[in-house]
Every structure is written in C-alpha cells, then in structure tokens.
Amino acid sequence: MSYTWSFSALKQYLNCPKQYHQIKVLKNYVQKESEAMIYGTEVHKALENYVKDGTPLPTNYEKFKAVTDSLIAIKGTKYTEYEMALCHNRNPIAFDSEDRWVRGIVDLLIVDGDTAYIIDYKTGSNKYPDVKQLKLMALMTFAHFPEVQNVKAGLLFVVHNSFIPEEYIRSQIDKLWLSFTPDLARLSMSYEKNVWTPNPTPLCGWCPITDCEFYRERRVR
C-alpha cells in the first residue's frame, strides 16, 4: 500500500488511527486551528522572515530577537522553512513528487561544509519534548546534502527560552531509521487491513470526528 507520511501525520495516527483515517485519508473532516496553533503559525512566519531577509519582528515577538540573532550568527548557508522529501528507497526526491514516501519541512536549516544545524521552533510547552522529529529531519538532511557528516539539531522552545539539543552522525542512519520502524509497520498494517481503531484519550475533547463512537461520551463529561 502506497502512502505518504510525515512526522506530524505519523504522530496523529499514533494518537488515534480513526482520526488520522477520517482527516488524512478520507478527508471527511478538517482539523480546525486552535488559538495555540494560530499563534504558532504566526511566530514561525515572523522568525522565518526575520532570518531570511531581515524583516523586523512584530512588536509582540521582539522578545524572540536575541535567541534568533544567535542562530543567524551561526556560520553557513541558511535555509528557512526548507522542504525535503524522500522516495521509498530513502533517496531524495522533489517535495511534491507523486513518488514521495516521506516529507517534512525544517524551520531553519544551516549547512556549513560537513556540518548541518537543524532548528525546530516550538511555541508550546517544553514539558514533554519529542526529539523524534529531529531524527527524521536529520535523516532527510543526510539524504539531501551528501557532504553533511554531522547534524547538530535542537528543539527551540522560544516562549520558554529552552533548547533541547541532539547530535547525529551519518554512520547512525540505519539506527535512526529503526526508531520509526515499529510505528510505520502499524501504519502500513492499518492501510493493508483497512482497520482504523479509535483510541479514546483526553484529547478527544478537541477532536472534530463527530461520528466517532466516543463523541457523545466526551461531550457529557
């Protein structure tokens, strides 16, 4: 079964296969943006424009200037909101290619010879950081930039002025892919068997799937 995945799509599947199926596959519902999501999009755009062409940060985001300036000071070619994709054999491919297997967007990628820096901006809580997204971005960077041997990556929680660092080397590629194997196996099985079992959690209160058997249950709580 052919499908395209991304870190966010895989995470949505793991949170609830039924929600993933209804939104990503059948497209019966649209995930509405929350205020937090809108805020995150605005911050990402402001930081992108500031790094890319020096567009002044809006007044309410000037508090992020110092940490962003420290990123701008890193030596190397800077790519903002950089799109990457791989085909099923894990070779680089155009982001919109029909043969794409996985794709993702790096908030800020800096390439300096054999070293690359990957920064993922976060505007939410830093309580439960998930570095697997950095692993995937590193894998795609290794594929798209053959000269890169080392990746220094990090989740930058701009609101909390917190940074969660990670480092990867090219010789770890196979090991890094193994961290995704079990989850992708589950996703592939759902496609093959057409089985999308709902996973009721506290997040159901924000789910748009109104025909789910747990919809009424969460509304009466």
C-alpha positions as CSV (number, residue, x, y, z in Angstrom):
1,M,0.0,0.0,0.0
2,S,1.4,3.3,-1.1
3,Y,1.1,6.4,1.2
4,T,3.0,9.5,2.1
5,W,3.8,10.2,5.7
6,S,5.3,13.0,7.8
7,F,6.3,13.3,11.4
8,S,3.0,15.1,12.3
9,A,0.9,12.7,10.3
10,L,2.5,9.7,12.0
11,K,2.0,11.3,15.4
12,Q,-1.6,11.9,14.6
13,Y,-2.0,8.2,13.6
14,L,-0.4,7.0,16.8
15,N,-2.7,9.4,18.9
16,C,-5.8,8.0,17.2
17,P,-5.9,5.9,14.0
18,K,-9.5,6.7,13.4
19,Q,-8.9,10.4,13.5
20,Y,-6.0,10.0,11.1
21,H,-8.1,8.0,8.7
22,Q,-11.0,10.4,8.7
23,I,-8.9,13.5,8.2
24,K,-5.8,12.4,6.3
25,V,-7.2,9.5,4.2
26,L,-11.0,10.0,3.7
27,K,-10.8,13.8,4.2
28,N,-14.2,13.8,5.7
29,Y,-13.2,16.3,8.3
30,V,-10.9,19.2,8.7
31,Q,-8.8,19.8,11.8
32,K,-9.7,23.3,12.9
33,E,-6.8,25.5,14.0
34,S,-6.8,26.3,17.7
35,E,-5.6,29.7,19.1
36,A,-2.4,28.0,20.1
37,M,-1.9,26.7,16.5
38,I,-2.6,30.1,15.0
39,Y,-0.1,31.7,17.4
40,G,2.5,29.1,16.5
41,T,2.0,29.7,12.8
42,E,2.4,33.5,13.3
43,V,5.6,33.1,15.3
44,H,7.1,30.7,12.7
45,K,6.3,33.1,9.9
46,A,7.8,36.1,11.8
47,L,11.0,34.2,12.6
48,E,11.2,32.9,9.0
49,N,11.0,36.4,7.6
50,Y,13.5,37.8,10.1
51,V,16.1,35.2,9.4
52,K,15.5,35.1,5.6
53,D,15.5,38.8,4.8
54,G,15.8,40.8,8.0
55,T,12.1,41.8,8.2
56,P,11.8,43.3,11.6
57,L,9.9,41.2,14.2
58,P,6.5,42.4,15.1
59,T,6.5,44.2,18.5
60,N,4.9,41.3,20.3
61,Y,7.6,38.9,19.0
62,E,10.6,41.1,19.7
63,K,11.3,39.1,22.8
64,F,12.5,36.3,20.5
65,K,15.0,38.5,18.8
66,A,18.1,37.7,20.9
67,V,17.8,33.9,20.5
68,T,17.1,34.3,16.8
69,D,20.1,36.5,16.4
70,S,22.3,33.8,17.9
71,L,21.1,31.4,15.2
72,I,21.7,34.0,12.5
73,A,25.3,34.3,13.8
74,I,26.0,30.6,13.1
75,K,28.3,30.3,10.1
76,G,26.8,28.6,7.0
77,T,24.1,28.7,4.3
78,K,20.7,29.3,5.8
79,Y,17.5,27.7,4.6
80,T,14.2,28.8,6.1
81,E,11.1,26.5,6.0
82,Y,13.1,24.1,3.9
83,E,11.1,21.4,2.2
84,M,12.6,17.9,1.8
85,A,11.2,14.6,0.7
86,L,12.4,11.0,0.2
87,C,11.1,8.2,-2.0
88,H,10.6,4.7,-0.7
89,N,14.2,3.8,-1.2
90,R,15.1,6.8,1.0
91,N,16.7,8.7,-1.8
92,P,15.9,12.5,-2.1
93,I,13.0,13.4,-4.3
94,A,11.0,16.6,-5.1
95,F,8.7,17.6,-2.3
96,D,5.6,17.4,-4.5
97,S,6.6,14.3,-6.4
98,E,4.0,11.6,-6.8
99,D,6.6,9.1,-5.8
100,R,7.3,10.7,-2.4
101,W,7.2,8.4,0.6
102,V,8.0,10.8,3.5
103,R,8.4,14.5,3.6
104,G,9.0,17.3,6.1
105,I,9.8,21.0,6.5
106,V,12.8,22.2,8.6
107,D,12.1,25.5,10.3
108,L,15.7,26.5,10.0
109,L,18.5,24.5,8.3
110,I,22.1,25.8,8.3
111,V,24.7,23.9,6.2
112,D,28.3,24.6,6.8
113,G,30.5,22.2,5.0
114,D,30.2,18.8,6.6
115,T,28.1,20.1,9.5
116,A,24.4,21.0,9.4
117,Y,22.3,22.6,12.1
118,I,18.6,21.9,12.4
119,I,16.3,24.1,14.5
120,D,12.7,23.4,15.1
121,Y,10.8,26.3,16.7
122,K,8.2,25.4,19.3
123,T,5.7,27.8,20.9
124,G,4.1,25.3,23.2
125,S,5.1,23.7,26.5
126,N,8.6,22.3,26.9
127,K,7.4,19.7,29.4
128,Y,7.4,16.7,27.1
129,P,9.8,17.3,24.3
130,D,9.7,14.8,21.4
131,V,13.1,14.7,19.6
132,K,12.0,12.1,17.0
133,Q,11.1,14.9,14.7
134,L,14.7,16.0,14.8
135,K,15.8,12.4,13.9
136,L,13.6,12.4,10.8
137,M,14.8,15.9,9.7
138,A,18.4,14.7,10.2
139,L,17.8,11.7,8.1
140,M,16.4,13.8,5.3
141,T,19.3,16.2,5.6
142,F,21.8,13.4,5.3
143,A,20.0,12.3,2.1
144,H,19.7,15.8,0.5
145,F,23.1,17.0,1.5
146,P,25.6,14.2,0.9
147,E,28.5,16.3,2.1
148,V,27.0,16.6,5.6
149,Q,28.5,14.2,8.1
150,N,27.3,15.7,11.3
151,V,24.0,17.2,12.3
152,K,23.5,19.4,15.4
153,A,19.8,19.7,16.0
154,G,17.5,21.1,18.6
155,L,14.0,21.9,19.7
156,L,13.9,25.6,20.5
157,F,11.0,26.4,22.8
158,V,11.0,30.2,22.1
159,V,8.4,31.1,24.7
160,H,10.2,29.3,27.5
161,N,13.7,30.2,26.2
162,S,14.5,26.5,26.4
163,F,16.7,24.4,24.0
164,I,16.7,20.6,23.7
165,P,19.8,19.6,21.8
166,E,20.5,16.4,19.8
167,E,23.5,15.4,17.7
168,Y,23.7,12.8,14.9
169,I,26.4,11.4,12.6
170,R,26.0,9.9,9.2
171,S,27.1,6.4,10.4
172,Q,23.9,6.3,12.6
173,I,21.5,6.5,9.6
174,D,20.3,2.9,9.8
175,K,19.9,3.0,13.6
176,L,17.9,6.3,13.3
177,W,15.5,4.7,10.8
178,L,14.9,1.8,13.2
179,S,13.3,4.2,15.6
180,F,10.5,4.7,13.1
181,T,10.1,1.0,12.0
182,P,7.5,-0.2,14.6
183,D,5.2,2.8,14.1
184,L,5.4,2.6,10.3
185,A,4.7,-1.1,10.5
186,R,1.5,-0.3,12.4
187,L,0.5,2.4,9.9
188,S,1.1,0.1,7.0
189,M,-1.0,-2.6,8.6
190,S,-3.9,-0.2,9.0
191,Y,-3.7,0.6,5.3
192,E,-3.5,-3.0,4.3
193,K,-6.3,-4.3,6.5
194,N,-8.3,-1.0,6.4
195,V,-8.6,-1.1,10.2
196,W,-8.6,2.2,12.0
197,T,-9.3,1.6,15.6
198,P,-10.2,4.7,17.7
199,N,-8.0,5.5,20.7
200,P,-10.1,7.4,23.3
201,T,-7.9,9.8,25.3
202,P,-8.3,13.2,27.0
203,L,-7.5,14.7,23.6
204,C,-10.9,13.6,22.3
205,G,-12.3,16.8,23.6
206,W,-10.6,18.6,20.7
207,C,-11.4,16.0,18.0
208,P,-13.6,17.1,15.1
209,I,-14.7,13.5,14.3
210,T,-18.4,13.8,15.2
211,D,-19.4,10.3,14.0
212,C,-16.9,8.6,16.4
213,E,-18.5,6.3,19.0
214,F,-16.7,8.3,21.7
215,Y,-18.0,11.7,20.6
216,R,-21.1,11.8,22.8
217,E,-19.2,10.2,25.7
218,R,-16.7,13.1,25.8
219,R,-19.4,15.7,25.4
220,V,-21.3,14.7,28.6
221,R,-18.3,14.6,30.8
